[in-house]
């Protein structure tokens, strides 16, 4: 659950707020009691090993490349002019 902080708190308590963001905490910034923005922790990219990726797609259906190209060509213009 997001914690409300005033617009001045990021300036006055930046270290404390940054540490809380590192721990996954979310903040709603308010001005005169009215929410005006959010401070959210960044989503960290997670490494997926080759073995895990292969296992995830092992049972996926095969792709017929000629049909895929035909499907893409039917919806995407390859001409040099501007698209509408």
Phi and psi restraints in degrees (range 20) as a CNS / XPLOR table:
assign (resid 1 and name C) (resid 2 and name N)
       (resid 2 and name CA) (resid 2 and name C) 1.0 -74.1 20.0 2
assign (resid 2 and name N) (resid 2 and name CA)
       (resid 2 and name C) (resid 3 and name N) 1.0 144.1 20.0 2
assign (resid 2 and name C) (resid 3 and name N)
       (resid 3 and name CA) (resid 3 and name C) 1.0 -103.7 20.0 2
assign (resid 3 and name N) (resid 3 and name CA)
       (resid 3 and name C) (resid 4 and name N) 1.0 134.0 20.0 2
assign (resid 3 and name C) (resid 4 and name N)
       (resid 4 and name CA) (resid 4 and name C) 1.0 -75.8 20.0 2
assign (resid 4 and name N) (resid 4 and name CA)
       (resid 4 and name C) (resid 5 and name N) 1.0 135.3 20.0 2
assign (resid 4 and name C) (resid 5 and name N)
       (resid 5 and name CA) (resid 5 and name C) 1.0 -134.9 20.0 2
assign (resid 5 and name N) (resid 5 and name CA)
       (resid 5 and name C) (resid 6 and name N) 1.0 149.9 20.0 2
assign (resid 5 and name C) (resid 6 and name N)
       (resid 6 and name CA) (resid 6 and name C) 1.0 -78.2 20.0 2
assign (resid 6 and name N) (resid 6 and name CA)
       (resid 6 and name C) (resid 7 and name N) 1.0 165.8 20.0 2
assign (resid 6 and name C) (resid 7 and name N)
       (resid 7 and name CA) (resid 7 and name C) 1.0 -63.4 20.0 2
assign (resid 7 and name N) (resid 7 and name CA)
       (resid 7 and name C) (resid 8 and name N) 1.0 -21.9 20.0 2
assign (resid 7 and name C) (resid 8 and name N)
       (resid 8 and name CA) (resid 8 and name C) 1.0 -84.5 20.0 2
assign (resid 8 and name N) (resid 8 and name CA)
       (resid 8 and name C) (resid 9 and name N) 1.0 -24.3 20.0 2
assign (resid 8 and name C) (resid 9 and name N)
       (resid 9 and name CA) (resid 9 and name C) 1.0 -61.3 20.0 2
assign (resid 9 and name N) (resid 9 and name CA)
       (resid 9 and name C) (resid 10 and name N) 1.0 -39.4 20.0 2
assign (resid 9 and name C) (resid 10 and name N)
       (resid 10 and name CA) (resid 10 and name C) 1.0 -59.2 20.0 2
assign (resid 10 and name N) (resid 10 and name CA)
       (resid 10 and name C) (resid 11 and name N) 1.0 -34.2 20.0 2
assign (resid 10 and name C) (resid 11 and name N)
       (resid 11 and name CA) (resid 11 and name C) 1.0 -72.8 20.0 2
assign (resid 11 and name N) (resid 11 and name CA)
       (resid 11 and name C) (resid 12 and name N) 1.0 -45.3 20.0 2
assign (resid 11 and name C) (resid 12 and name N)
       (resid 12 and name CA) (resid 12 and name C) 1.0 -79.7 20.0 2
assign (resid 12 and name N) (resid 12 and name CA)
       (resid 12 and name C) (resid 13 and name N) 1.0 -30.5 20.0 2
assign (resid 12 and name C) (resid 13 and name N)
       (resid 13 and name CA) (resid 13 and name C) 1.0 -124.9 20.0 2
assign (resid 13 and name N) (resid 13 and name CA)
       (resid 13 and name C) (resid 14 and name N) 1.0 38.3 20.0 2
assign (resid 13 and name C) (resid 14 and name N)
       (resid 14 and name CA) (resid 14 and name C) 1.0 -58.7 20.0 2
assign (resid 14 and name N) (resid 14 and name CA)
       (resid 14 and name C) (resid 15 and name N) 1.0 -42.8 20.0 2
assign (resid 14 and name C) (resid 15 and name N)
       (resid 15 and name CA) (resid 15 and name C) 1.0 -61.1 20.0 2
assign (resid 15 and name N) (resid 15 and name CA)
       (resid 15 and name C) (resid 16 and name N) 1.0 -45.7 20.0 2
assign (resid 15 and name C) (resid 16 and name N)
       (resid 16 and name CA) (resid 16 and name C) 1.0 -63.2 20.0 2
assign (resid 16 and name N) (resid 16 and name CA)
       (resid 16 and name C) (resid 17 and name N) 1.0 -42.3 20.0 2
assign (resid 16 and name C) (resid 17 and name N)
       (resid 17 and name CA) (resid 17 and name C) 1.0 -68.2 20.0 2
assign (resid 17 and name N) (resid 17 and name CA)
       (resid 17 and name C) (resid 18 and name N) 1.0 -40.6 20.0 2
assign (resid 17 and name C) (resid 18 and name N)
       (resid 18 and name CA) (resid 18 and name C) 1.0 -63.2 20.0 2
assign (resid 18 and name N) (resid 18 and name CA)
       (resid 18 and name C) (resid 19 and name N) 1.0 -41.0 20.0 2
assign (resid 18 and name C) (resid 19 and name N)
       (resid 19 and name CA) (resid 19 and name C) 1.0 -63.5 20.0 2
assign (resid 19 and name N) (resid 19 and name CA)
       (resid 19 and name C) (resid 20 and name N) 1.0 -39.5 20.0 2
assign (resid 19 and name C) (resid 20 and name N)
       (resid 20 and name CA) (resid 20 and name C) 1.0 -65.7 20.0 2
assign (resid 20 and name N) (resid 20 and name CA)
       (resid 20 and name C) (resid 21 and name N) 1.0 -39.4 20.0 2
assign (resid 20 and name C) (resid 21 and name N)
       (resid 21 and name CA) (resid 21 and name C) 1.0 -62.1 20.0 2
assign (resid 21 and name N) (resid 21 and name CA)
       (resid 21 and name C) (resid 22 and name N) 1.0 -40.9 20.0 2
assign (resid 21 and name C) (resid 22 and name N)
       (resid 22 and name CA) (resid 22 and name C) 1.0 -58.8 20.0 2
assign (resid 22 and name N) (resid 22 and name CA)
       (resid 22 and name C) (resid 23 and name N) 1.0 -30.7 20.0 2
assign (resid 22 and name C) (resid 23 and name N)
       (resid 23 and name CA) (resid 23 and name C) 1.0 -86.7 20.0 2
assign (resid 23 and name N) (resid 23 and name CA)
       (resid 23 and name C) (resid 24 and name N) 1.0 2.2 20.0 2
assign (resid 23 and name C) (resid 24 and name N)
       (resid 24 and name CA) (resid 24 and name C) 1.0 96.1 20.0 2
assign (resid 24 and name N) (resid 24 and name CA)
       (resid 24 and name C) (resid 25 and name N) 1.0 5.2 20.0 2
assign (resid 24 and name C) (resid 25 and name N)
       (resid 25 and name CA) (resid 25 and name C) 1.0 -76.0 20.0 2
assign (resid 25 and name N) (resid 25 and name CA)
       (resid 25 and name C) (resid 26 and name N) 1.0 147.3 20.0 2
assign (resid 25 and name C) (resid 26 and name N)
       (resid 26 and name CA) (resid 26 and name C) 1.0 -116.3 20.0 2
assign (resid 26 and name N) (resid 26 and name CA)
       (resid 26 and name C) (resid 27 and name N) 1.0 145.0 20.0 2
assign (resid 26 and name C) (resid 27 and name N)
       (resid 27 and name CA) (resid 27 and name C) 1.0 -126.2 20.0 2
assign (resid 27 and name N) (resid 27 and name CA)
       (resid 27 and name C) (resid 28 and name N) 1.0 145.2 20.0 2
assign (resid 27 and name C) (resid 28 and name N)
       (resid 28 and name CA) (resid 28 and name C) 1.0 -108.2 20.0 2
assign (resid 28 and name N) (resid 28 and name CA)
       (resid 28 and name C) (resid 29 and name N) 1.0 120.9 20.0 2
assign (resid 28 and name C) (resid 29 and name N)
       (resid 29 and name CA) (resid 29 and name C) 1.0 -88.5 20.0 2
assign (resid 29 and name N) (resid 29 and name CA)
       (resid 29 and name C) (resid 30 and name N) 1.0 131.1 20.0 2
assign (resid 29 and name C) (resid 30 and name N)
       (resid 30 and name CA) (resid 30 and name C) 1.0 -118.6 20.0 2
assign (resid 30 and name N) (resid 30 and name CA)
       (resid 30 and name C) (resid 31 and name N) 1.0 152.2 20.0 2
assign (resid 30 and name C) (resid 31 and name N)
       (resid 31 and name CA) (resid 31 and name C) 1.0 -127.9 20.0 2
assign (resid 31 and name N) (resid 31 and name CA)
       (resid 31 and name C) (resid 32 and name N) 1.0 120.5 20.0 2
assign (resid 31 and name C) (resid 32 and name N)
       (resid 32 and name CA) (resid 32 and name C) 1.0 53.7 20.0 2
assign (resid 32 and name N) (resid 32 and name CA)
       (resid 32 and name C) (resid 33 and name N) 1.0 38.0 20.0 2
assign (resid 32 and name C) (resid 33 and name N)
       (resid 33 and name CA) (resid 33 and name C) 1.0 81.2 20.0 2
assign (resid 33 and name N) (resid 33 and name CA)
       (resid 33 and name C) (resid 34 and name N) 1.0 -1.0 20.0 2
assign (resid 33 and name C) (resid 34 and name N)
       (resid 34 and name CA) (resid 34 and name C) 1.0 -104.3 20.0 2
assign (resid 34 and name N) (resid 34 and name CA)
       (resid 34 and name C) (resid 35 and name N) 1.0 126.2 20.0 2
assign (resid 34 and name C) (resid 35 and name N)
       (resid 35 and name CA) (resid 35 and name C) 1.0 -61.6 20.0 2
assign (resid 35 and name N) (resid 35 and name CA)
       (resid 35 and name C) (resid 36 and name N) 1.0 132.7 20.0 2
assign (resid 35 and name C) (resid 36 and name N)
       (resid 36 and name CA) (resid 36 and name C) 1.0 -126.6 20.0 2
assign (resid 36 and name N) (resid 36 and name CA)
       (resid 36 and name C) (resid 37 and name N) 1.0 -10.9 20.0 2
assign (resid 36 and name C) (resid 37 and name N)
       (resid 37 and name CA) (resid 37 and name C) 1.0 -175.0 20.0 2
assign (resid 37 and name N) (resid 37 and name CA)
       (resid 37 and name C) (resid 38 and name N) 1.0 175.7 20.0 2
assign (resid 37 and name C) (resid 38 and name N)
       (resid 38 and name CA) (resid 38 and name C) 1.0 -130.2 20.0 2
assign (resid 38 and name N) (resid 38 and name CA)
       (resid 38 and name C) (resid 39 and name N) 1.0 146.1 20.0 2
assign (resid 38 and name C) (resid 39 and name N)
       (resid 39 and name CA) (resid 39 and name C) 1.0 -112.6 20.0 2
assign (resid 39 and name N) (resid 39 and name CA)
       (resid 39 and name C) (resid 40 and name N) 1.0 119.6 20.0 2
assign (resid 39 and name C) (resid 40 and name N)
       (resid 40 and name CA) (resid 40 and name C) 1.0 -123.7 20.0 2
assign (resid 40 and name N) (resid 40 and name CA)
       (resid 40 and name C) (resid 41 and name N) 1.0 144.3 20.0 2
assign (resid 40 and name C) (resid 41 and name N)
       (resid 41 and name CA) (resid 41 and name C) 1.0 -67.9 20.0 2
assign (resid 41 and name N) (resid 41 and name CA)
       (resid 41 and name C) (resid 42 and name N) 1.0 145.4 20.0 2
assign (resid 41 and name C) (resid 42 and name N)
       (resid 42 and name CA) (resid 42 and name C) 1.0 -68.2 20.0 2
assign (resid 42 and name N) (resid 42 and name CA)
       (resid 42 and name C) (resid 43 and name N) 1.0 145.7 20.0 2
assign (resid 42 and name C) (resid 43 and name N)
       (resid 43 and name CA) (resid 43 and name C) 1.0 -78.1 20.0 2
assign (resid 43 and name N) (resid 43 and name CA)
       (resid 43 and name C) (resid 44 and name N) 1.0 127.6 20.0 2
assign (resid 43 and name C) (resid 44 and name N)
       (resid 44 and name CA) (resid 44 and name C) 1.0 -84.8 20.0 2
assign (resid 44 and name N) (resid 44 and name CA)
       (resid 44 and name C) (resid 45 and name N) 1.0 133.3 20.0 2
assign (resid 44 and name C) (resid 45 and name N)
       (resid 45 and name CA) (resid 45 and name C) 1.0 -72.5 20.0 2
assign (resid 45 and name N) (resid 45 and name CA)
       (resid 45 and name C) (resid 46 and name N) 1.0 134.7 20.0 2
assign (resid 45 and name C) (resid 46 and name N)
       (resid 46 and name CA) (resid 46 and name C) 1.0 -106.3 20.0 2
assign (resid 46 and name N) (resid 46 and name CA)
       (resid 46 and name C) (resid 47 and name N) 1.0 135.5 20.0 2
assign (resid 46 and name C) (resid 47 and name N)
       (resid 47 and name CA) (resid 47 and name C) 1.0 -73.7 20.0 2
assign (resid 47 and name N) (resid 47 and name CA)
       (resid 47 and name C) (resid 48 and name N) 1.0 134.4 20.0 2
assign (resid 47 and name C) (resid 48 and name N)
       (resid 48 and name CA) (resid 48 and name C) 1.0 -116.7 20.0 2
assign (resid 48 and name N) (resid 48 and name CA)
       (resid 48 and name C) (resid 49 and name N) 1.0 122.9 20.0 2
assign (resid 48 and name C) (resid 49 and name N)
       (resid 49 and name CA) (resid 49 and name C) 1.0 -67.3 20.0 2
assign (resid 49 and name N) (resid 49 and name CA)
       (resid 49 and name C) (resid 50 and name N) 1.0 157.0 20.0 2
assign (resid 49 and name C) (resid 50 and name N)
       (resid 50 and name CA) (resid 50 and name C) 1.0 -58.4 20.0 2
assign (resid 50 and name N) (resid 50 and name CA)
       (resid 50 and name C) (resid 51 and name N) 1.0 -39.7 20.0 2
assign (resid 50 and name C) (resid 51 and name N)
       (resid 51 and name CA) (resid 51 and name C) 1.0 -63.0 20.0 2
assign (resid 51 and name N) (resid 51 and name CA)
       (resid 51 and name C) (resid 52 and name N) 1.0 -40.9 20.0 2
assign (resid 51 and name C) (resid 52 and name N)
       (resid 52 and name CA) (resid 52 and name C) 1.0 -67.4 20.0 2
assign (resid 52 and name N) (resid 52 and name CA)
       (resid 52 and name C) (resid 53 and name N) 1.0 -41.1 20.0 2
assign (resid 52 and name C) (resid 53 and name N)
       (resid 53 and name CA) (resid 53 and name C) 1.0 -63.6 20.0 2
assign (resid 53 and name N) (resid 53 and name CA)
       (resid 53 and name C) (resid 54 and name N) 1.0 -43.4 20.0 2
assign (resid 53 and name C) (resid 54 and name N)
       (resid 54 and name CA) (resid 54 and name C) 1.0 -62.3 20.0 2
assign (resid 54 and name N) (resid 54 and name CA)
       (resid 54 and name C) (resid 55 and name N) 1.0 -41.6 20.0 2
assign (resid 54 and name C) (resid 55 and name N)
       (resid 55 and name CA) (resid 55 and name C) 1.0 -64.1 20.0 2
assign (resid 55 and name N) (resid 55 and name CA)
       (resid 55 and name C) (resid 56 and name N) 1.0 -37.2 20.0 2
assign (resid 55 and name C) (resid 56 and name N)
       (resid 56 and name CA) (resid 56 and name C) 1.0 -65.7 20.0 2
assign (resid 56 and name N) (resid 56 and name CA)
       (resid 56 and name C) (resid 57 and name N) 1.0 -34.9 20.0 2
assign (resid 56 and name C) (resid 57 and name N)
       (resid 57 and name CA) (resid 57 and name C) 1.0 -101.0 20.0 2
assign (resid 57 and name N) (resid 57 and name CA)
       (resid 57 and name C) (resid 58 and name N) 1.0 3.4 20.0 2
assign (resid 57 and name C) (resid 58 and name N)
       (resid 58 and name CA) (resid 58 and name C) 1.0 -56.5 20.0 2
assign (resid 58 and name N) (resid 58 and name CA)
       (resid 58 and name C) (resid 59 and name N) 1.0 -40.9 20.0 2
assign (resid 58 and name C) (resid 59 and name N)
       (resid 59 and name CA) (resid 59 and name C) 1.0 -98.2 20.0 2
assign (resid 59 and name N) (resid 59 and name CA)
       (resid 59 and name C) (resid 60 and name N) 1.0 11.0 20.0 2
assign (resid 59 and name C) (resid 60 and name N)
       (resid 60 and name CA) (resid 60 and name C) 1.0 -71.8 20.0 2
assign (resid 60 and name N) (resid 60 and name CA)
       (resid 60 and name C) (resid 61 and name N) 1.0 148.3 20.0 2
assign (resid 60 and name C) (resid 61 and name N)
       (resid 61 and name CA) (resid 61 and name C) 1.0 -67.0 20.0 2
assign (resid 61 and name N) (resid 61 and name CA)
       (resid 61 and name C) (resid 62 and name N) 1.0 151.5 20.0 2
assign (resid 61 and name C) (resid 62 and name N)
       (resid 62 and name CA) (resid 62 and name C) 1.0 -73.9 20.0 2
assign (resid 62 and name N) (resid 62 and name CA)
       (resid 62 and name C) (resid 63 and name N) 1.0 157.8 20.0 2
assign (resid 62 and name C) (resid 63 and name N)
       (resid 63 and name CA) (resid 63 and name C) 1.0 -108.9 20.0 2
assign (resid 63 and name N) (resid 63 and name CA)
       (resid 63 and name C) (resid 64 and name N) 1.0 127.0 20.0 2
assign (resid 63 and name C) (resid 64 and name N)
       (resid 64 and name CA) (resid 64 and name C) 1.0 -85.4 20.0 2
assign (resid 64 and name N) (resid 64 and name CA)
       (resid 64 and name C) (resid 65 and name N) 1.0 105.4 20.0 2
assign (resid 64 and name C) (resid 65 and name N)
       (resid 65 and name CA) (resid 65 and name C) 1.0 -61.9 20.0 2
assign (resid 65 and name N) (resid 65 and name CA)
       (resid 65 and name C) (resid 66 and name N) 1.0 -38.6 20.0 2
assign (resid 65 and name C) (resid 66 and name N)
       (resid 66 and name CA) (resid 66 and name C) 1.0 -63.5 20.0 2
assign (resid 66 and name N) (resid 66 and name CA)
       (resid 66 and name C) (resid 67 and name N) 1.0 -41.7 20.0 2
assign (resid 66 and name C) (resid 67 and name N)
       (resid 67 and name CA) (resid 67 and name C) 1.0 -68.2 20.0 2
assign (resid 67 and name N) (resid 67 and name CA)
       (resid 67 and name C) (resid 68 and name N) 1.0 -39.0 20.0 2
assign (resid 67 and name C) (resid 68 and name N)
       (resid 68 and name CA) (resid 68 and name C) 1.0 -60.5 20.0 2
assign (resid 68 and name N) (resid 68 and name CA)
       (resid 68 and name C) (resid 69 and name N) 1.0 -45.9 20.0 2
assign (resid 68 and name C) (resid 69 and name N)
       (resid 69 and name CA) (resid 69 and name C) 1.0 -62.3 20.0 2
assign (resid 69 and name N) (resid 69 and name CA)
       (resid 69 and name C) (resid 70 and name N) 1.0 -41.8 20.0 2
assign (resid 69 and name C) (resid 70 and name N)
       (resid 70 and name CA) (resid 70 and name C) 1.0 -63.5 20.0 2
assign (resid 70 and name N) (resid 70 and name CA)
       (resid 70 and name C) (resid 71 and name N) 1.0 -41.9 20.0 2
assign (resid 70 and name C) (resid 71 and name N)
       (resid 71 and name CA) (resid 71 and name C) 1.0 -63.0 20.0 2
assign (resid 71 and name N) (resid 71 and name CA)
       (resid 71 and name C) (resid 72 and name N) 1.0 -44.3 20.0 2
assign (resid 71 and name C) (resid 72 and name N)
       (resid 72 and name CA) (resid 72 and name C) 1.0 -66.0 20.0 2
assign (resid 72 and name N) (resid 72 and name CA)
       (resid 72 and name C) (resid 73 and name N) 1.0 -41.7 20.0 2
assign (resid 72 and name C) (resid 73 and name N)
       (resid 73 and name CA) (resid 73 and name C) 1.0 -63.4 20.0 2
assign (resid 73 and name N) (resid 73 and name CA)
       (resid 73 and name C) (resid 74 and name N) 1.0 -29.9 20.0 2
assign (resid 73 and name C) (resid 74 and name N)
       (resid 74 and name CA) (resid 74 and name C) 1.0 -73.2 20.0 2
assign (resid 74 and name N) (resid 74 and name CA)
       (resid 74 and name C) (resid 75 and name N) 1.0 -20.7 20.0 2
assign (resid 74 and name C) (resid 75 and name N)
       (resid 75 and name CA) (resid 75 and name C) 1.0 -113.1 20.0 2
assign (resid 75 and name N) (resid 75 and name CA)
       (resid 75 and name C) (resid 76 and name N) 1.0 -14.0 20.0 2
assign (resid 75 and name C) (resid 76 and name N)
       (resid 76 and name CA) (resid 76 and name C) 1.0 -118.1 20.0 2
assign (resid 76 and name N) (resid 76 and name CA)
       (resid 76 and name C) (resid 77 and name N) 1.0 127.9 20.0 2
assign (resid 76 and name C) (resid 77 and name N)
       (resid 77 and name CA) (resid 77 and name C) 1.0 -78.4 20.0 2
assign (resid 77 and name N) (resid 77 and name CA)
       (resid 77 and name C) (resid 78 and name N) 1.0 133.3 20.0 2
assign (resid 77 and name C) (resid 78 and name N)
       (resid 78 and name CA) (resid 78 and name C) 1.0 -106.5 20.0 2
assign (resid 78 and name N) (resid 78 and name CA)
       (resid 78 and name C) (resid 79 and name N) 1.0 7.4 20.0 2
assign (resid 78 and name C) (resid 79 and name N)
       (resid 79 and name CA) (resid 79 and name C) 1.0 -74.9 20.0 2
assign (resid 79 and name N) (resid 79 and name CA)
       (resid 79 and name C) (resid 80 and name N) 1.0 163.5 20.0 2
assign (resid 79 and name C) (resid 80 and name N)
       (resid 80 and name CA) (resid 80 and name C) 1.0 -79.0 20.0 2
assign (resid 80 and name N) (resid 80 and name CA)
       (resid 80 and name C) (resid 81 and name N) 1.0 -13.0 20.0 2
assign (resid 80 and name C) (resid 81 and name N)
       (resid 81 and name CA) (resid 81 and name C) 1.0 -79.3 20.0 2
assign (resid 81 and name N) (resid 81 and name CA)
       (resid 81 and name C) (resid 82 and name N) 1.0 167.7 20.0 2
assign (resid 81 and name C) (resid 82 and name N)
       (resid 82 and name CA) (resid 82 and name C) 1.0 -67.4 20.0 2
assign (resid 82 and name N) (resid 82 and name CA)
       (resid 82 and name C) (resid 83 and name N) 1.0 148.1 20.0 2
assign (resid 82 and name C) (resid 83 and name N)
       (resid 83 and name CA) (resid 83 and name C) 1.0 -90.9 20.0 2
assign (resid 83 and name N) (resid 83 and name CA)
       (resid 83 and name C) (resid 84 and name N) 1.0 152.2 20.0 2
